């Protein structure tokens, strides 16, 4: 049954600081589940990585313009 949506099964145990962070986020009502915390974390990591890549590309383009 292919819904056309990417799916990835992840089974892991969080321990230490990541486990404490998830517990705190749940207690504060910021996330409702571990799954939601992981998804939100991945989305934020992806966004920050894209922003960094854009800044690096802009810096390279700026250096190239300065060389002209």
HTML snippet that shows the backbone in 3Dmol.js (N, CA, C, O; Angstrom):
<script src="https://3Dmol.org/build/3Dmol-min.js"></script>
<div id="view" style="width:600px;height:400px;position:relative"></div>
<script>
const pdb = `
ATOM      1  N   UNK A   1       0.844  -1.184   0.000  1.00  0.00           N
ATOM      2  CA  UNK A   1       0.000   0.000   0.000  1.00  0.00           C
ATOM      3  C   UNK A   1       0.885   1.242   0.000  1.00  0.00           C
ATOM      4  O   UNK A   1       1.365   1.649   1.058  1.00  0.00           O
ATOM      5  N   UNK A   2       1.107   1.844  -1.149  1.00  0.00           N
ATOM      6  CA  UNK A   2       1.962   3.013  -1.298  1.00  0.00           C
ATOM      7  C   UNK A   2       1.100   4.275  -1.315  1.00  0.00           C
ATOM      8  O   UNK A   2       0.276   4.462  -2.210  1.00  0.00           O
ATOM      9  N   UNK A   3       1.299   5.134  -0.318  1.00  0.00           N
ATOM     10  CA  UNK A   3       0.545   6.382  -0.248  1.00  0.00           C
ATOM     11  C   UNK A   3       1.275   7.511  -0.954  1.00  0.00           C
ATOM     12  O   UNK A   3       0.751   8.622  -1.035  1.00  0.00           O
ATOM     13  N   UNK A   4       2.477   7.253  -1.468  1.00  0.00           N
ATOM     14  CA  UNK A   4       3.263   8.277  -2.125  1.00  0.00           C
ATOM     15  C   UNK A   4       4.023   9.150  -1.141  1.00  0.00           C
ATOM     16  O   UNK A   4       4.740  10.064  -1.548  1.00  0.00           O
ATOM     17  N   UNK A   5       3.875   8.883   0.134  1.00  0.00           N
ATOM     18  CA  UNK A   5       4.538   9.662   1.165  1.00  0.00           C
ATOM     19  C   UNK A   5       5.763   8.909   1.667  1.00  0.00           C
ATOM     20  O   UNK A   5       5.726   7.699   1.893  1.00  0.00           O
ATOM     21  N   UNK A   6       6.858   9.667   1.836  1.00  0.00           N
ATOM     22  CA  UNK A   6       8.067   9.042   2.386  1.00  0.00           C
ATOM     23  C   UNK A   6       7.808   8.624   3.819  1.00  0.00           C
ATOM     24  O   UNK A   6       7.180   9.358   4.582  1.00  0.00           O
ATOM     25  N   UNK A   7       8.282   7.464   4.181  1.00  0.00           N
ATOM     26  CA  UNK A   7       8.141   6.970   5.547  1.00  0.00           C
ATOM     27  C   UNK A   7       9.456   6.352   5.982  1.00  0.00           C
ATOM     28  O   UNK A   7      10.177   5.757   5.181  1.00  0.00           O
ATOM     29  N   UNK A   8       9.751   6.500   7.244  1.00  0.00           N
ATOM     30  CA  UNK A   8      10.964   5.941   7.798  1.00  0.00           C
ATOM     31  C   UNK A   8      10.651   5.485   9.215  1.00  0.00           C
ATOM     32  O   UNK A   8      10.196   6.274  10.042  1.00  0.00           O
ATOM     33  N   UNK A   9      10.892   4.239   9.485  1.00  0.00           N
ATOM     34  CA  UNK A   9      10.656   3.693  10.811  1.00  0.00           C
ATOM     35  C   UNK A   9      11.922   3.876  11.632  1.00  0.00           C
ATOM     36  O   UNK A   9      13.006   3.467  11.216  1.00  0.00           O
ATOM     37  N   UNK A  10      11.779   4.494  12.804  1.00  0.00           N
ATOM     38  CA  UNK A  10      12.919   4.733  13.677  1.00  0.00           C
ATOM     39  C   UNK A  10      12.593   4.170  15.055  1.00  0.00           C
ATOM     40  O   UNK A  10      11.582   4.526  15.660  1.00  0.00           O
ATOM     41  N   UNK A  11      13.439   3.312  15.531  1.00  0.00           N
ATOM     42  CA  UNK A  11      13.259   2.756  16.871  1.00  0.00           C
ATOM     43  C   UNK A  11      14.549   3.011  17.634  1.00  0.00           C
ATOM     44  O   UNK A  11      15.614   2.505  17.277  1.00  0.00           O
ATOM     45  N   UNK A  12      14.432   3.805  18.691  1.00  0.00           N
ATOM     46  CA  UNK A  12      15.614   4.102  19.492  1.00  0.00           C
ATOM     47  C   UNK A  12      15.189   4.487  20.897  1.00  0.00           C
ATOM     48  O   UNK A  12      14.015   4.752  21.158  1.00  0.00           O
ATOM     49  N   UNK A  13      16.151   4.514  21.786  1.00  0.00           N
ATOM     50  CA  UNK A  13      15.921   4.904  23.167  1.00  0.00           C
ATOM     51  C   UNK A  13      16.698   6.191  23.412  1.00  0.00           C
ATOM     52  O   UNK A  13      17.891   6.265  23.120  1.00  0.00           O
ATOM     53  N   UNK A  14      16.029   7.192  23.941  1.00  0.00           N
ATOM     54  CA  UNK A  14      16.709   8.419  24.313  1.00  0.00           C
ATOM     55  C   UNK A  14      17.144   8.306  25.762  1.00  0.00           C
ATOM     56  O   UNK A  14      16.391   7.835  26.615  1.00  0.00           O
ATOM     57  N   UNK A  15      18.362   8.740  26.032  1.00  0.00           N
ATOM     58  CA  UNK A  15      18.846   8.711  27.407  1.00  0.00           C
ATOM     59  C   UNK A  15      19.657   9.969  27.661  1.00  0.00           C
ATOM     60  O   UNK A  15      20.043  10.678  26.732  1.00  0.00           O
ATOM     61  N   UNK A  16      19.902  10.226  28.911  1.00  0.00           N
ATOM     62  CA  UNK A  16      20.704  11.388  29.273  1.00  0.00           C
ATOM     63  C   UNK A  16      20.009  12.692  28.953  1.00  0.00           C
ATOM     64  O   UNK A  16      18.795  12.814  29.117  1.00  0.00           O
ATOM     65  N   UNK A  17      20.780  13.673  28.495  1.00  0.00           N
ATOM     66  CA  UNK A  17      20.254  15.012  28.246  1.00  0.00           C
ATOM     67  C   UNK A  17      19.100  15.032  27.248  1.00  0.00           C
ATOM     68  O   UNK A  17      18.113  15.723  27.502  1.00  0.00           O
ATOM     69  N   UNK A  18      19.171  14.305  26.117  1.00  0.00           N
ATOM     70  CA  UNK A  18      18.023  14.316  25.205  1.00  0.00           C
ATOM     71  C   UNK A  18      16.723  13.848  25.875  1.00  0.00           C
ATOM     72  O   UNK A  18      15.656  14.407  25.619  1.00  0.00           O
ATOM     73  N   UNK A  19      16.814  12.831  26.724  1.00  0.00           N
ATOM     74  CA  UNK A  19      15.627  12.338  27.426  1.00  0.00           C
ATOM     75  C   UNK A  19      15.092  13.402  28.380  1.00  0.00           C
ATOM     76  O   UNK A  19      13.880  13.593  28.483  1.00  0.00           O
ATOM     77  N   UNK A  20      15.990  14.093  29.076  1.00  0.00           N
ATOM     78  CA  UNK A  20      15.568  15.158  29.985  1.00  0.00           C
ATOM     79  C   UNK A  20      14.909  16.306  29.235  1.00  0.00           C
ATOM     80  O   UNK A  20      13.919  16.870  29.698  1.00  0.00           O
ATOM     81  N   UNK A  21      15.458  16.647  28.082  1.00  0.00           N
ATOM     82  CA  UNK A  21      14.899  17.724  27.269  1.00  0.00           C
ATOM     83  C   UNK A  21      13.483  17.375  26.834  1.00  0.00           C
ATOM     84  O   UNK A  21      12.574  18.196  26.956  1.00  0.00           O
ATOM     85  N   UNK A  22      13.293  16.157  26.324  1.00  0.00           N
ATOM     86  CA  UNK A  22      11.956  15.742  25.880  1.00  0.00           C
ATOM     87  C   UNK A  22      10.987  15.762  27.049  1.00  0.00           C
ATOM     88  O   UNK A  22       9.862  16.244  26.916  1.00  0.00           O
ATOM     89  N   UNK A  23      11.410  15.249  28.183  1.00  0.00           N
ATOM     90  CA  UNK A  23      10.532  15.239  29.366  1.00  0.00           C
ATOM     91  C   UNK A  23      10.121  16.654  29.754  1.00  0.00           C
ATOM     92  O   UNK A  23       8.953  16.907  30.048  1.00  0.00           O
ATOM     93  N   UNK A  24      11.085  17.580  29.754  1.00  0.00           N
ATOM     94  CA  UNK A  24      10.772  18.973  30.101  1.00  0.00           C
ATOM     95  C   UNK A  24       9.821  19.594  29.085  1.00  0.00           C
ATOM     96  O   UNK A  24       8.868  20.276  29.461  1.00  0.00           O
ATOM     97  N   UNK A  25      10.075  19.362  27.803  1.00  0.00           N
ATOM     98  CA  UNK A  25       9.197  19.917  26.766  1.00  0.00           C
ATOM     99  C   UNK A  25       7.776  19.382  26.902  1.00  0.00           C
ATOM    100  O   UNK A  25       6.811  20.120  26.704  1.00  0.00           O
ATOM    101  N   UNK A  26       7.648  18.108  27.238  1.00  0.00           N
ATOM    102  CA  UNK A  26       6.322  17.522  27.446  1.00  0.00           C
ATOM    103  C   UNK A  26       5.645  18.118  28.671  1.00  0.00           C
ATOM    104  O   UNK A  26       4.457  18.437  28.627  1.00  0.00           O
ATOM    105  N   UNK A  27       6.390  18.273  29.770  1.00  0.00           N
ATOM    106  CA  UNK A  27       5.827  18.845  30.991  1.00  0.00           C
ATOM    107  C   UNK A  27       5.354  20.276  30.775  1.00  0.00           C
ATOM    108  O   UNK A  27       4.356  20.702  31.357  1.00  0.00           O
ATOM    109  N   UNK A  28       6.072  21.013  29.940  1.00  0.00           N
ATOM    110  CA  UNK A  28       5.707  22.403  29.658  1.00  0.00           C
ATOM    111  C   UNK A  28       4.614  22.508  28.601  1.00  0.00           C
ATOM    112  O   UNK A  28       4.127  23.603  28.319  1.00  0.00           O
ATOM    113  N   UNK A  29       4.230  21.391  28.020  1.00  0.00           N
ATOM    114  CA  UNK A  29       3.171  21.392  27.015  1.00  0.00           C
ATOM    115  C   UNK A  29       3.614  21.861  25.643  1.00  0.00           C
ATOM    116  O   UNK A  29       2.780  22.171  24.792  1.00  0.00           O
ATOM    117  N   UNK A  30       4.925  21.916  25.421  1.00  0.00           N
ATOM    118  CA  UNK A  30       5.453  22.371  24.128  1.00  0.00           C
ATOM    119  C   UNK A  30       5.314  21.272  23.084  1.00  0.00           C
ATOM    120  O   UNK A  30       5.033  21.555  21.919  1.00  0.00           O
ATOM    121  N   UNK A  31       5.506  20.026  23.492  1.00  0.00           N
ATOM    122  CA  UNK A  31       5.266  18.868  22.626  1.00  0.00           C
ATOM    123  C   UNK A  31       4.389  17.893  23.397  1.00  0.00           C
ATOM    124  O   UNK A  31       4.365  17.893  24.628  1.00  0.00           O
ATOM    125  N   UNK A  32       3.671  17.065  22.650  1.00  0.00           N
ATOM    126  CA  UNK A  32       2.776  16.105  23.290  1.00  0.00           C
ATOM    127  C   UNK A  32       3.356  14.705  23.338  1.00  0.00           C
ATOM    128  O   UNK A  32       2.883  13.856  24.094  1.00  0.00           O
ATOM    129  N   UNK A  33       4.394  14.459  22.522  1.00  0.00           N
ATOM    130  CA  UNK A  33       4.953  13.107  22.461  1.00  0.00           C
ATOM    131  C   UNK A  33       6.423  13.167  22.084  1.00  0.00           C
ATOM    132  O   UNK A  33       6.928  14.193  21.628  1.00  0.00           O
ATOM    133  N   UNK A  34       7.091  12.051  22.284  1.00  0.00           N
ATOM    134  CA  UNK A  34       8.492  11.937  21.873  1.00  0.00           C
ATOM    135  C   UNK A  34       8.577  12.086  20.360  1.00  0.00           C
ATOM    136  O   UNK A  34       9.478  12.745  19.841  1.00  0.00           O
ATOM    137  N   UNK A  35       7.632  11.468  19.656  1.00  0.00           N
ATOM    138  CA  UNK A  35       7.619  11.566  18.195  1.00  0.00           C
ATOM    139  C   UNK A  35       7.562  13.023  17.759  1.00  0.00           C
ATOM    140  O   UNK A  35       8.319  13.440  16.883  1.00  0.00           O
ATOM    141  N   UNK A  36       6.664  13.801  18.366  1.00  0.00           N
ATOM    142  CA  UNK A  36       6.546  15.210  17.999  1.00  0.00           C
ATOM    143  C   UNK A  36       7.841  15.963  18.298  1.00  0.00           C
ATOM    144  O   UNK A  36       8.268  16.802  17.505  1.00  0.00           O
ATOM    145  N   UNK A  37       8.465  15.668  19.438  1.00  0.00           N
ATOM    146  CA  UNK A  37       9.723  16.330  19.794  1.00  0.00           C
ATOM    147  C   UNK A  37      10.808  16.020  18.764  1.00  0.00           C
ATOM    148  O   UNK A  37      11.554  16.910  18.355  1.00  0.00           O
ATOM    149  N   UNK A  38      10.891  14.773  18.353  1.00  0.00           N
ATOM    150  CA  UNK A  38      11.905  14.378  17.367  1.00  0.00           C
ATOM    151  C   UNK A  38      11.622  15.052  16.021  1.00  0.00           C
ATOM    152  O   UNK A  38      12.542  15.565  15.383  1.00  0.00           O
ATOM    153  N   UNK A  39      10.372  15.054  15.591  1.00  0.00           N
ATOM    154  CA  UNK A  39      10.019  15.684  14.309  1.00  0.00           C
ATOM    155  C   UNK A  39      10.343  17.177  14.355  1.00  0.00           C
ATOM    156  O   UNK A  39      10.945  17.707  13.421  1.00  0.00           O
ATOM    157  N   UNK A  40       9.947  17.859  15.435  1.00  0.00           N
ATOM    158  CA  UNK A  40      10.223  19.288  15.550  1.00  0.00           C
ATOM    159  C   UNK A  40      11.731  19.545  15.572  1.00  0.00           C
ATOM    160  O   UNK A  40      12.207  20.505  14.966  1.00  0.00           O
ATOM    161  N   UNK A  41      12.470  18.701  16.261  1.00  0.00           N
ATOM    162  CA  UNK A  41      13.922  18.851  16.294  1.00  0.00           C
ATOM    163  C   UNK A  41      14.556  18.683  14.925  1.00  0.00           C
ATOM    164  O   UNK A  41      15.460  19.433  14.557  1.00  0.00           O
ATOM    165  N   UNK A  42      14.086  17.703  14.176  1.00  0.00           N
ATOM    166  CA  UNK A  42      14.616  17.487  12.823  1.00  0.00           C
ATOM    167  C   UNK A  42      14.270  18.650  11.898  1.00  0.00           C
ATOM    168  O   UNK A  42      15.102  19.077  11.097  1.00  0.00           O
ATOM    169  N   UNK A  43      13.049  19.159  12.006  1.00  0.00           N
ATOM    170  CA  UNK A  43      12.658  20.304  11.178  1.00  0.00           C
ATOM    171  C   UNK A  43      13.511  21.524  11.488  1.00  0.00           C
ATOM    172  O   UNK A  43      13.931  22.237  10.577  1.00  0.00           O
ATOM    173  N   UNK A  44      13.769  21.768  12.766  1.00  0.00           N
ATOM    174  CA  UNK A  44      14.597  22.902  13.158  1.00  0.00           C
ATOM    175  C   UNK A  44      16.045  22.718  12.697  1.00  0.00           C
ATOM    176  O   UNK A  44      16.665  23.661  12.206  1.00  0.00           O
ATOM    177  N   UNK A  45      16.578  21.518  12.851  1.00  0.00           N
ATOM    178  CA  UNK A  45      17.932  21.237  12.384  1.00  0.00           C
ATOM    179  C   UNK A  45      18.041  21.464  10.879  1.00  0.00           C
ATOM    180  O   UNK A  45      19.015  22.049  10.407  1.00  0.00           O
ATOM    181  N   UNK A  46      17.045  21.004  10.128  1.00  0.00           N
ATOM    182  CA  UNK A  46      17.051  21.179   8.670  1.00  0.00           C
ATOM    183  C   UNK A  46      16.996  22.668   8.313  1.00  0.00           C
ATOM    184  O   UNK A  46      17.717  23.124   7.425  1.00  0.00           O
ATOM    185  N   UNK A  47      16.133  23.426   9.011  1.00  0.00           N
ATOM    186  CA  UNK A  47      16.001  24.863   8.752  1.00  0.00           C
ATOM    187  C   UNK A  47      17.311  25.588   9.039  1.00  0.00           C
ATOM    188  O   UNK A  47      17.753  26.414   8.241  1.00  0.00           O
ATOM    189  N   UNK A  48      17.931  25.284  10.173  1.00  0.00           N
ATOM    190  CA  UNK A  48      19.186  25.939  10.538  1.00  0.00           C
ATOM    191  C   UNK A  48      20.305  25.573   9.558  1.00  0.00           C
ATOM    192  O   UNK A  48      21.138  26.417   9.226  1.00  0.00           O
ATOM    193  N   UNK A  49      20.327  24.340   9.103  1.00  0.00           N
ATOM    194  CA  UNK A  49      21.328  23.911   8.129  1.00  0.00           C
ATOM    195  C   UNK A  49      21.135  24.638   6.807  1.00  0.00           C
ATOM    196  O   UNK A  49      22.109  25.070   6.190  1.00  0.00           O
ATOM    197  N   UNK A  50      19.887  24.780   6.364  1.00  0.00           N
ATOM    198  CA  UNK A  50      19.596  25.489   5.116  1.00  0.00           C
ATOM    199  C   UNK A  50      20.007  26.956   5.234  1.00  0.00           C
ATOM    200  O   UNK A  50      20.563  27.520   4.292  1.00  0.00           O
ATOM    201  N   UNK A  51      19.737  27.577   6.387  1.00  0.00           N
ATOM    202  CA  UNK A  51      20.141  28.971   6.604  1.00  0.00           C
ATOM    203  C   UNK A  51      21.660  29.113   6.548  1.00  0.00           C
ATOM    204  O   UNK A  51      22.181  30.051   5.944  1.00  0.00           O
ATOM    205  N   UNK A  52      22.361  28.183   7.176  1.00  0.00           N
ATOM    206  CA  UNK A  52      23.828  28.218   7.161  1.00  0.00           C
ATOM    207  C   UNK A  52      24.358  28.047   5.741  1.00  0.00           C
ATOM    208  O   UNK A  52      25.272  28.758   5.322  1.00  0.00           O
ATOM    209  N   UNK A  53      23.781  27.102   5.005  1.00  0.00           N
ATOM    210  CA  UNK A  53      24.207  26.882   3.619  1.00  0.00           C
ATOM    211  C   UNK A  53      23.984  28.131   2.781  1.00  0.00           C
ATOM    212  O   UNK A  53      24.822  28.476   1.948  1.00  0.00           O
ATOM    213  N   UNK A  54      22.851  28.817   2.995  1.00  0.00           N
ATOM    214  CA  UNK A  54      22.560  30.043   2.252  1.00  0.00           C
ATOM    215  C   UNK A  54      23.573  31.127   2.590  1.00  0.00           C
ATOM    216  O   UNK A  54      24.068  31.811   1.693  1.00  0.00           O
ATOM    217  N   UNK A  55      23.890  31.295   3.884  1.00  0.00           N
ATOM    218  CA  UNK A  55      24.891  32.303   4.282  1.00  0.00           C
ATOM    219  C   UNK A  55      26.250  31.997   3.661  1.00  0.00           C
ATOM    220  O   UNK A  55      26.951  32.906   3.218  1.00  0.00           O
ATOM    221  N   UNK A  56      26.620  30.727   3.629  1.00  0.00           N
ATOM    222  CA  UNK A  56      27.909  30.354   3.034  1.00  0.00           C
ATOM    223  C   UNK A  56      27.915  30.646   1.535  1.00  0.00           C
ATOM    224  O   UNK A  56      28.911  31.140   1.005  1.00  0.00           O
ATOM    225  N   UNK A  57      26.819  30.347   0.854  1.00  0.00           N
ATOM    226  CA  UNK A  57      26.727  30.617  -0.587  1.00  0.00           C
ATOM    227  C   UNK A  57      26.780  32.124  -0.848  1.00  0.00           C
ATOM    228  O   UNK A  57      27.416  32.566  -1.804  1.00  0.00           O
ATOM    229  N   UNK A  58      26.120  32.905  -0.007  1.00  0.00           N
ATOM    230  CA  UNK A  58      26.148  34.354  -0.165  1.00  0.00           C
ATOM    231  C   UNK A  58      27.557  34.891   0.056  1.00  0.00           C
ATOM    232  O   UNK A  58      27.996  35.790  -0.662  1.00  0.00           O
ATOM    233  N   UNK A  59      28.263  34.353   1.036  1.00  0.00           N
ATOM    234  CA  UNK A  59      29.636  34.800   1.305  1.00  0.00           C
ATOM    235  C   UNK A  59      30.544  34.468   0.125  1.00  0.00           C
ATOM    236  O   UNK A  59      31.372  35.289  -0.271  1.00  0.00           O
ATOM    237  N   UNK A  60      30.393  33.259  -0.444  1.00  0.00           N
ATOM    238  CA  UNK A  60      31.203  32.885  -1.613  1.00  0.00           C
ATOM    239  C   UNK A  60      30.903  33.809  -2.790  1.00  0.00           C
ATOM    240  O   UNK A  60      31.824  34.249  -3.479  1.00  0.00           O
ATOM    241  N   UNK A  61      29.633  34.107  -3.027  1.00  0.00           N
ATOM    242  CA  UNK A  61      29.254  34.978  -4.132  1.00  0.00           C
ATOM    243  C   UNK A  61      29.807  36.385  -3.905  1.00  0.00           C
ATOM    244  O   UNK A  61      30.255  37.043  -4.845  1.00  0.00           O
ATOM    245  N   UNK A  62      29.773  36.831  -2.677  1.00  0.00           N
ATOM    246  CA  UNK A  62      30.292  38.165  -2.351  1.00  0.00           C
ATOM    247  C   UNK A  62      31.802  38.229  -2.591  1.00  0.00           C
ATOM    248  O   UNK A  62      32.307  39.218  -3.124  1.00  0.00           O
ATOM    249  N   UNK A  63      32.515  37.179  -2.199  1.00  0.00           N
ATOM    250  CA  UNK A  63      33.971  37.141  -2.437  1.00  0.00           C
ATOM    251  C   UNK A  63      34.277  37.149  -3.931  1.00  0.00           C
ATOM    252  O   UNK A  63      35.220  37.806  -4.373  1.00  0.00           O
ATOM    253  N   UNK A  64      33.472  36.412  -4.712  1.00  0.00           N
ATOM    254  CA  UNK A  64      33.689  36.378  -6.159  1.00  0.00           C
ATOM    255  C   UNK A  64      33.467  37.750  -6.768  1.00  0.00           C
ATOM    256  O   UNK A  64      34.205  38.164  -7.662  1.00  0.00           O
ATOM    257  N   UNK A  65      32.441  38.463  -6.284  1.00  0.00           N
ATOM    258  CA  UNK A  65      32.177  39.818  -6.797  1.00  0.00           C
ATOM    259  C   UNK A  65      33.304  40.768  -6.449  1.00  0.00           C
ATOM    260  O   UNK A  65      33.654  41.632  -7.253  1.00  0.00           O
ATOM    261  N   UNK A  66      33.884  40.622  -5.254  1.00  0.00           N
ATOM    262  CA  UNK A  66      34.981  41.477  -4.831  1.00  0.00           C
ATOM    263  C   UNK A  66      36.229  41.239  -5.689  1.00  0.00           C
ATOM    264  O   UNK A  66      37.040  42.146  -5.876  1.00  0.00           O
ATOM    265  N   UNK A  67      36.376  40.026  -6.203  1.00  0.00           N
ATOM    266  CA  UNK A  67      37.544  39.695  -7.024  1.00  0.00           C
ATOM    267  C   UNK A  67      37.443  40.281  -8.422  1.00  0.00           C
ATOM    268  O   UNK A  67      38.448  40.373  -9.126  1.00  0.00           O
ATOM    269  N   UNK A  68      36.261  40.672  -8.828  1.00  0.00           N
ATOM    270  CA  UNK A  68      36.096  41.213 -10.196  1.00  0.00           C
ATOM    271  C   UNK A  68      36.609  42.620 -10.330  1.00  0.00           C
ATOM    272  O   UNK A  68      36.538  43.202 -11.412  1.00  0.00           O
TER     273      UNK A  68
END
`;
const viewer = $3Dmol.createViewer("view");
viewer.addModel(pdb, "pdb");
viewer.setStyle({}, {cartoon: {color: "spectrum"}});
viewer.zoomTo();
viewer.render();
</script>
